[in-house]
Amino acid sequence: MGVVLPVLFALFAAFSNALATVLQRRAALTVPQSDGFRFGLVLDLLRRPLWIGGILAVIAAGAGQAVALATGALALVQPLFVLELPLALLIASLVTRQRLPGALWLAVAGVVAGLGIALVAASPAGNRTDVPAERWVVALAACAVVVAALAVAGLRRPPGRARAGCLGAATAVCYALTAALMKSAVHVLDDSGFVAFLTTWETYAFGASGICALLLLEHAMQGGPLVASQPALTLGDASISVALGVVLYEEHLRSNWWLLPQLLGIVLICAGVLALARAGEGAP
């Protein structure tokens, strides 16, 4: 049960996030495109019922993710969110009543198989609940610098692949950091109760990081094609989350010859994600 429970809740969260992506993308394309970062974009989106539905799906995903992170390793839970892209395309095909061609089903199979191979080979282990303050300081500072650099680089470019890719990568860093902070906060909730959860700094930090991720995501969706933003977001979130799991929570991955199937799995995931992102570029 130590692996089954976090996997099931992570899959639920991935499905909810995929549904949110479909709804939010359709809503984002109905508002005026912005040349720079503006908070007014969210006010425009609040008038779109589709976007509200997407936010409700995000809340459901957050609840599932919190349970998954409370019971499983960060390096196990977050890579499962790679499934968001194939799930989003499947949901979009149902919404638009368009059948996916065989090549896309092959790409979906590649992502699923690659993820399974990589996770089984890596066998992430460890569920540390406390992180020393000095580790948080380094991680927070590093993530903040990277996000700021990517956001500035993206917003200085005109709408297109470079802009979308930079903003997608910045969103990925925020998502990974949000998950790492959420994991710490939910352990406080589990160990010390709701009052302690409301008074620990990690609760407000993951809330702030999540809001930054939401704002960056909306601008990434408007900033350029899905083929640029989605791979950066999907692959970046998984890889940075694994790194944070190892650095912050001392989670362990198999090494030695196990690195070979892990590499095979990563190659399959990357190839599948890129193929699906290209297909999703023209999706409504």
TAHURA-V67349 format. One record per residue. N is the residue number from 0. RES is the residue in three letters. SS is DSSP state (A for helix, B for strand, O for the rest). PHI is phi in whole degrees, -180 to 180 (* if undefined). PSI is psi in whole degrees, 0 to 359 (* if undefined). Layout:
N_RES_SS_PHI_PSI + N_RES_SS_PHI_PSI
//
This chain:
0_MET_O_*_343 + 1_GLY_O_-64_335 + 2_VAL_O_-105_323 + 3_VAL_A_-62_314 + 4_LEU_A_-63_308 + 5_PRO_A_-63_326 + 6_VAL_A_-65_315 + 7_LEU_A_-62_315 + 8_PHE_A_-71_327 + 9_ALA_A_-67_321 + 10_LEU_A_-66_320 + 11_PHE_A_-61_316 + 12_ALA_A_-65_321 + 13_ALA_A_-64_319 + 14_PHE_A_-64_316 + 15_SER_A_-64_320 + 16_ASN_A_-67_324 + 17_ALA_A_-63_316 + 18_LEU_A_-62_318 + 19_ALA_A_-63_320 + 20_THR_A_-61_315 + 21_VAL_A_-62_312 + 22_LEU_A_-68_317 + 23_GLN_A_-70_324 + 24_ARG_A_-66_317 + 25_ARG_A_-64_324 + 26_ALA_A_-72_320 + 27_ALA_A_-64_330 + 28_LEU_O_-79_357 + 29_THR_O_-100_358 + 30_VAL_O_-110_158 + 31_PRO_O_-60_138 + 32_GLN_O_-74_140 + 33_SER_O_-105_143 + 34_ASP_O_-83_337 + 35_GLY_O_-136_183 + 36_PHE_O_-77_125 + 37_ARG_O_-142_135 + 38_PHE_O_-72_339 + 39_GLY_A_-63_342 + 40_LEU_A_-59_319 + 41_VAL_A_-66_323 + 42_LEU_A_-63_320 + 43_ASP_A_-63_318 + 44_LEU_A_-71_332 + 45_LEU_O_-62_341 + 46_ARG_O_-87_358 + 47_ARG_O_-104_117 + 48_PRO_A_-58_326 + 49_LEU_A_-61_320 + 50_TRP_A_-68_321 + 51_ILE_A_-61_317 + 52_GLY_A_-60_321 + 53_GLY_A_-63_320 + 54_ILE_A_-65_320 + 55_LEU_A_-63_321 + 56_ALA_A_-66_323 + 57_VAL_A_-63_319 + 58_ILE_A_-63_316 + 59_ALA_A_-62_319 + 60_ALA_A_-64_320 + 61_GLY_A_-62_320 + 62_ALA_A_-65_315 + 63_GLY_A_-64_320 + 64_GLN_A_-65_321 + 65_ALA_A_-62_316 + 66_VAL_A_-66_318 + 67_ALA_A_-62_316 + 68_LEU_A_-71_331 + 69_ALA_A_-71_337 + 70_THR_A_-114_353 + 71_GLY_O_-142_169 + 72_ALA_O_-71_145 + 73_LEU_A_-59_322 + 74_ALA_A_-73_348 + 75_LEU_A_-94_316 + 76_VAL_A_-72_308 + 77_GLN_A_-65_321 + 78_PRO_A_-59_335 + 79_LEU_A_-65_342 + 80_PHE_A_-75_355 + 81_VAL_A_-59_333 + 82_LEU_A_-70_351 + 83_GLU_A_-58_318 + 84_LEU_A_-65_307 + 85_PRO_A_-61_323 + 86_LEU_A_-65_321 + 87_ALA_A_-64_319 + 88_LEU_A_-68_322 + 89_LEU_A_-65_317 + 90_ILE_A_-65_317 + 91_ALA_A_-62_322 + 92_SER_A_-67_326 + 93_LEU_A_-71_319 + 94_VAL_A_-63_318 + 95_THR_A_-92_356 + 96_ARG_O_59_40 + 97_GLN_O_-114_132 + 98_ARG_O_-80_141 + 99_LEU_O_-79_134 + 100_PRO_O_-68_165 + 101_GLY_A_-60_325 + 102_ALA_A_-62_324 + 103_LEU_A_-73_325 + 104_TRP_A_-63_324 + 105_LEU_A_-65_320 + 106_ALA_A_-66_320 + 107_VAL_A_-61_315 + 108_ALA_A_-61_323 + 109_GLY_A_-64_317 + 110_VAL_A_-64_313 + 111_VAL_A_-64_314 + 112_ALA_A_-65_316 + 113_GLY_A_-62_318 + 114_LEU_A_-64_316 + 115_GLY_A_-62_315 + 116_ILE_A_-62_314 + 117_ALA_A_-64_317 + 118_LEU_A_-71_320 + 119_VAL_A_-65_319 + 120_ALA_A_-69_320 + 121_ALA_A_-75_325 + 122_SER_O_45_63 + 123_PRO_O_-56_133 + 124_ALA_B_-135_154 + 125_GLY_O_109_138 + 126_ASN_O_-145_52 + 127_ARG_O_-60_142 + 128_THR_O_-107_342 + 129_ASP_O_-118_138 + 130_VAL_O_-122_128 + 131_PRO_O_-59_145 + 132_ALA_A_-59_323 + 133_GLU_A_-66_330 + 134_ARG_A_-69_320 + 135_TRP_A_-63_319 + 136_VAL_A_-60_314 + 137_VAL_A_-66_315 + 138_ALA_A_-65_315 + 139_LEU_A_-63_316 + 140_ALA_A_-64_315 + 141_ALA_A_-63_315 + 142_CYS_A_-65_320 + 143_ALA_A_-63_317 + 144_VAL_A_-64_316 + 145_VAL_A_-66_315 + 146_VAL_A_-62_314 + 147_ALA_A_-62_316 + 148_ALA_A_-64_316 + 149_LEU_A_-68_319 + 150_ALA_A_-65_315 + 151_VAL_A_-64_316 + 152_ALA_A_-62_320 + 153_GLY_A_-69_315 + 154_LEU_A_-72_343 + 155_ARG_O_-80_347 + 156_ARG_O_-99_152 + 157_PRO_O_-70_163 + 158_PRO_O_-52_132 + 159_GLY_O_162_193 + 160_ARG_A_-67_319 + 161_ALA_A_-63_316 + 162_ARG_A_-62_311 + 163_ALA_A_-65_321 + 164_GLY_A_-64_315 + 165_CYS_A_-63_314 + 166_LEU_A_-69_325 + 167_GLY_A_-65_319 + 168_ALA_A_-67_321 + 169_ALA_A_-63_319 + 170_THR_A_-62_320 + 171_ALA_A_-61_317 + 172_VAL_A_-62_317 + 173_CYS_A_-64_319 + 174_TYR_A_-62_314 + 175_ALA_A_-64_317 + 176_LEU_A_-66_320 + 177_THR_A_-59_316 + 178_ALA_A_-63_317 + 179_ALA_A_-63_318 + 180_LEU_A_-70_321 + 181_MET_A_-62_320 + 182_LYS_A_-59_317 + 183_SER_A_-67_318 + 184_ALA_A_-66_318 + 185_VAL_A_-71_333 + 186_HIS_A_-70_325 + 187_VAL_A_-63_317 + 188_LEU_A_-60_316 + 189_ASP_A_-69_322 + 190_ASP_A_-85_322 + 191_SER_A_-121_355 + 192_GLY_O_98_177 + 193_PHE_A_-68_323 + 194_VAL_A_-63_316 + 195_ALA_A_-64_323 + 196_PHE_A_-61_320 + 197_LEU_A_-75_344 + 198_THR_A_-108_355 + 199_THR_O_-84_145 + 200_TRP_A_-68_332 + 201_GLU_A_-63_329 + 202_THR_A_-61_313 + 203_TYR_A_-76_331 + 204_ALA_A_-69_317 + 205_PHE_A_-72_333 + 206_GLY_A_-66_316 + 207_ALA_A_-66_317 + 208_SER_A_-65_323 + 209_GLY_A_-65_321 + 210_ILE_A_-66_318 + 211_CYS_A_-60_319 + 212_ALA_A_-63_319 + 213_LEU_A_-63_314 + 214_LEU_A_-64_317 + 215_LEU_A_-66_323 + 216_LEU_A_-63_316 + 217_GLU_A_-63_320 + 218_HIS_A_-72_327 + 219_ALA_A_-65_321 + 220_MET_A_-65_325 + 221_GLN_A_-85_340 + 222_GLY_A_-78_344 + 223_GLY_O_172_189 + 224_PRO_O_-70_153 + 225_LEU_A_-61_329 + 226_VAL_A_-64_341 + 227_ALA_A_-94_315 + 228_SER_A_-80_321 + 229_GLN_A_-69_315 + 230_PRO_A_-61_319 + 231_ALA_A_-62_319 + 232_LEU_A_-70_309 + 233_THR_A_-67_308 + 234_LEU_A_-74_326 + 235_GLY_A_-66_316 + 236_ASP_A_-59_312 + 237_ALA_A_-63_312 + 238_SER_A_-69_319 + 239_ILE_A_-69_324 + 240_SER_A_-63_319 + 241_VAL_A_-62_317 + 242_ALA_A_-62_317 + 243_LEU_A_-67_324 + 244_GLY_A_-62_319 + 245_VAL_A_-71_315 + 246_VAL_A_-75_315 + 247_LEU_A_-86_312 + 248_TYR_A_-103_5 + 249_GLU_O_55_39 + 250_GLU_O_-75_152 + 251_HIS_B_-116_141 + 252_LEU_O_-120_148 + 253_ARG_O_-64_148 + 254_SER_O_-127_206 + 255_ASN_O_58_227 + 256_TRP_O_-69_344 + 257_TRP_A_-65_343 + 258_LEU_A_-66_333 + 259_LEU_A_-66_308 + 260_PRO_A_-66_330 + 261_GLN_A_-62_317 + 262_LEU_A_-64_319 + 263_LEU_A_-60_315 + 264_GLY_A_-62_319 + 265_ILE_A_-65_320 + 266_VAL_A_-63_316 + 267_LEU_A_-63_318 + 268_ILE_A_-63_311 + 269_CYS_A_-61_315 + 270_ALA_A_-63_316 + 271_GLY_A_-66_317 + 272_VAL_A_-63_317 + 273_LEU_A_-64_319 + 274_ALA_A_-66_319 + 275_LEU_A_-70_324 + 276_ALA_A_-66_321 + 277_ARG_A_-63_321 + 278_ALA_A_-69_322 + 279_GLY_A_-75_349 + 280_GLU_O_-60_323 + 281_GLY_O_-98_5 + 282_ALA_O_-71_145 + 283_PRO_O_-77_*
//
